[in-house]
Amino acid sequence: MIAVGTCGFCEAHSKYYRDFDAIEIQQTFYRILQEKTLRKWREEAPEGFTFSIKAFQGVTHPPNSPTWRRSNVRPPKEAGLLRPNAEVLHFWRLTLKEAETLGAKFILIQLPKSFKESEENFANAERFFGMIDRKDFEIAVELRGWSEKGVKRFVREFDLIDVTDPLLRIPLHNGSINYYRLHGRYDKGRIVYNHTYSDEELEKVRERVLSWNREESFVFFNNSNMCRDAKRFKEMAQCNKLNRLVQYYNKA
């Protein structure tokens, strides 16, 4: 199964729920949301729709990150970077509560480039994941600037879904779910979000997602033209599914 969505609502909620299979909620990264808002989204969504939420930045981003400017919370001095302290664990519990209210399947932990591939960060992560409650959520992680060896060690040690861009590399884990994020194009390692995917790029994404397919694959677009590109990709994926069904019944 391939589920397609965007990182944040890219159109009116009622239309979005008709057009897509899943969504990655971005607001939970920047702000602590009201329970009634999350409950409303859950009640609006059709049966079978999948929610993923992005963990609050107090779990991942240090207080000097510019992302805090959009927050409704003042950052503690020791916030972020999976530090196993009271503040970070408090923010994780808030994220967990939001995921429960929303009925999410995934919690995405997106770590900044300042979370370097080091033994200190690995040790902090080891303590953090050893202390938190995961409930029944799938925990996905996006590491930036890490080597493939480092990513593989991280996701396997802590039983996480390795979030990847399928145009860059194959997921480095042995689970049953693949989780992809497409941010745009890359220029000398820098993400350029202002990008529209060509048909050739989307076809390459489709081929790779299918060839690396697990029981479930989730593809989320996060570029400037994410709504249109996600719809184009979903149409490609559906056409492929239809062709495979036709081939199956022809053989039968």
N, C-alpha and C positions, 0 to 999 in steps of 0.2 A: 504494500500500500504506500502511495506517495501522497502526503498531505501538503498543501501549498497555502502560504499566507504571507503577511508582511509584518514588519517590526513596528507596531502601532497601527491604529485604525487609519487607513488612507482614504476613507470615504464614510458616509453616514453609516451608523452601526447596522441598521436594518438591511441596507444594501450589502454591506460587507459580509454579513452572515449568509446571504444568498450566494455571494460570489466566491467565497473562500471556505476552506476546511478548518483553518486554525489561525491563531494570532499570537504574536509575542508582545505582551503588554510592556511598554516602555516607561509609562508613568510611575510604576512602582520602583524604578531605579532612582528617579529624581526626588520623589515626594512620598510621604506616608499618606496613603489614600484612606478615605472614609469607608467604613464597612458597608454602608448603604450603597455606595457607588459600585463596589465590587459585586455586591449581591444583585444589583440591578443588571449588570452586564451578564452575570451568570443566568439570570432568569430570562433575559432577552434571547440568549443563544439557543439555536436548535439542538435537538438531541444528537449526540455524536460529535459535536463541535469541540475542538481542542484548544485549551488555553495554556500558554506558557507565560510565566512572569519573570521579569528580570530582577534579580536580588537587589535590594536597596544599596545605594552606593556606600553607606556606612560599613557594609561588610567588605567592600572591595577597594574603594578609592580613598586615598589619604586626604587630610583636610586642605591641602594646597591644590587639590584638583579643581580646575575651573568649573566642573560639573556641579559643584556645591552651590554655585550662584543661583541655580534654579530650584534649590531645595527649600522646603518649608521647615527644615531642621538645621540647627546650628551644629557644625561638625565638631566632635570632641577631638582633642589633640592626638589621641591614639586610634583614631578611626581607620578602617580600611585595611587592605593588604592581608586579609585573613588572619590578623593578629588575634591570638587566643586570649582576649581580655574581655572584661565585663561589657564594655561599650559595643564591641563587634558582635559578641554573642547576643546582646540585647537586640541589635538590629536584625540579626538572623531570626530571632524569635518573632519579630514583627513581620518579616518577610514570610515566614512559615504560616503565620495567622492569615495573612492576605491570600496566600496560595490556597489555604483551606476554605476561606470564604468564597473565593472565585471558583473553586472546584478545578484547579489547574492540574495538569498532568506533569508539567516540567517547572523546575526553578533553574533559571540560567544564571550562572556566576560568570560575569564578564570582568576579567582582570585587566588593569591598565598596564601600559608598557613599563611603568615604574615597579611593577611586580616582576623583578628580574629572576632569571634562572640561577638561583643560588641555593646553597645548602641551608642558609638561614630561612629563606622563604619556604623551602620545602619542609623544614622542621616546624615552622609556624602552621603550615597547612596540615601537617600530620596531627598536631595538637588540636587544631580547629575542627577537623573532620572527626577526630576521635571524641570530641566533646558535644557536638551538635546532635539534635534530633532531626532525622530526615523524614519522619512519618513514612508515607508510602509514595513520596514524590520521586520522580526521576530527576537526578541532578546533572545538569550539563555545564561544562566549563569551556570558556574561550580564553586561551592563553595567547598573548601576543609577544612575538620576539623570541620565543623559546625554540630550541632545536627539536627535531623530531624525536630524538632519543629522550630529551627531557619531558616532552609532552607525553610520550608513551609511558614513561615511568610514573608521571603524575596521575594520569587517568586510570592506570591499572592499579596503582597503590591505593587510591581512594575510591575506586569503583564508580567512575564518572563517565558521562558521555562526552567524547571529544568533539567539540563543535568546530567545523571546518568550512572553508569555502571550497566547493568541489573543483573550482578552476585552479586551485593552488596545490591541494594535496589530498590524499586518501585519509579517511578517519583511522585513527590509531587505537582501536579498541576491539574487543571481541563480543560486544553486547548484541542485543537483538534490534536496537534502534539507532538510526543515524539522524543527526541533527545538523542542518546546514544553514549558514547565514551568508548572504551575498550582499556585500557592501558597495560594490562598484568596481572600478578598476584600480590598479596599483601603479604608483609612480615612485620608483626607487624606495620601495618599502612603505610609502605613505599611501593611505587610502584616499581615493578621490571619489567622494560620494556622488558628485554631479556626473552621472553616467547613465546612459541608456544601453541596455544589453542588445547586441545584434542577434539576428536569428541564428547565426553560426555559434555564438557564445551560448545561447540558450539550448541549442541542440547538443553542444558538448556537455553542458550541465546535465541534460536529460540522460545522455548516454552513460555518463559516469555514475549518476545516482542509481540508475538501473543496474549497472554492472557491479556496484558495491552494495546492492540492495540487501537489507535485513528484513525482518518481519514488517517493520515500519520505517519510513523515511519522512522527515519533516523538512521542508524547504521554505525558508523565510527570506524575503527580499528587504534590504535596508538601504537601497540607493535612492537618489533623488526622484527617479521615475518608477518607484517600486510597485505602485498599484497596477500600472499598465503592463510592466514586465512580468509581474506575478501572474496576471491573467493570461498573458501570452504563453507563459511556461505551463500553466495548468492545462491550457488547451492542448499543448504538445503532449503532455503526459497522458491526458485522456484519450487522445488519438492513438497513442501507442498501446494503451490498454485495450481499446476497441479492436485494433489490428491483431493483437495477440489472441483475443477471444475468437475472432473470425478464423484465424489460423487453426486454433484448437478445434473448433466445430467442423471445419473443413476436413481435418484429419480424422475426426470421429466418424 
